[in-house]
């Protein structure tokens, strides 16, 4: 299957499940469900859930049973990612008016409801992982749930957001910038592939290879994002172009230059693909995703 078809197939599965999960929570007050659905339905590519499925299939091979087992966790990851975007766009953070080509959540529902929509998605993510476990053994499910909490919180994405805020208007080193994005961007991307592998029953060696892949892809993803911010248009990106410069953020192009940043992203992509050797021949989707993450235009 081509990557294009794989992305479309998994997105359809995830979108249908997300809608069903939120319908389970369609209780009063309805405003919060509407605000949560607004950002979840705003047109995301579902890269993190797709990485989770692809990692699981690299370990165990594709099957309908595996898809059903991974699905609640893939949807939880998308909810967590969407919560982070809602909060990232708030006036107290990056103060963005557009996300995925649409007005940001706080522009539609107000700041208070936007904060609560993010909170609601975060709580809902952990509910569905606990409640919709299918055939996943309880020990494995608890390990993945704990890993996802670490990747989300102060030791992961939230911690990276704090470092990002504290680094504005400051000169930081390349090593400090890499650490920032290992937490802010990389933690959830690494967790996506590692969780998929663990849900499929991966060995310690396979989990280690997925960690290497995720680390490389996560940093490459951020470098590509930094380049798109200065080279893309608002229409292409679905969010304001040049916002990193406007918010006085340190970026890889600012510290390394555009060409060196591009070379670093290519090197990381090659490293990610090399780490997949033990999964041949079931590694092709993950390899294509590494290319896609570096070469995407939005």
Secondary structure, 3 states (H helix, E strand, C coil): CCHHHHHHHHHHHHHHHHHHHHHHCCCCCHHHHHHHHHHHCCCCCCHHHHHHHHHHHHHHCCCHHHHHHHHHHHHHHHHHHHHHHHHHCCCCCCCCCEECCEECHHHHHCHHHHHHHHHHHHHHHHHHHHHCCCCCCHHHHHHHHHHHHHHHCCCCHHHHHHHHHHHCCCCCCHHHHHHHHHHHCHHHHHHHHHHHHHHCCCCHHHHHHHHHHHHHHHHHHHHHHHHHHHHCCHHHHCCCCCHHHHCCCCCHHHHHCHHHHHHHHHHHHHHHHHCCHHHCCCCHHHHHHHHHHHHCCC
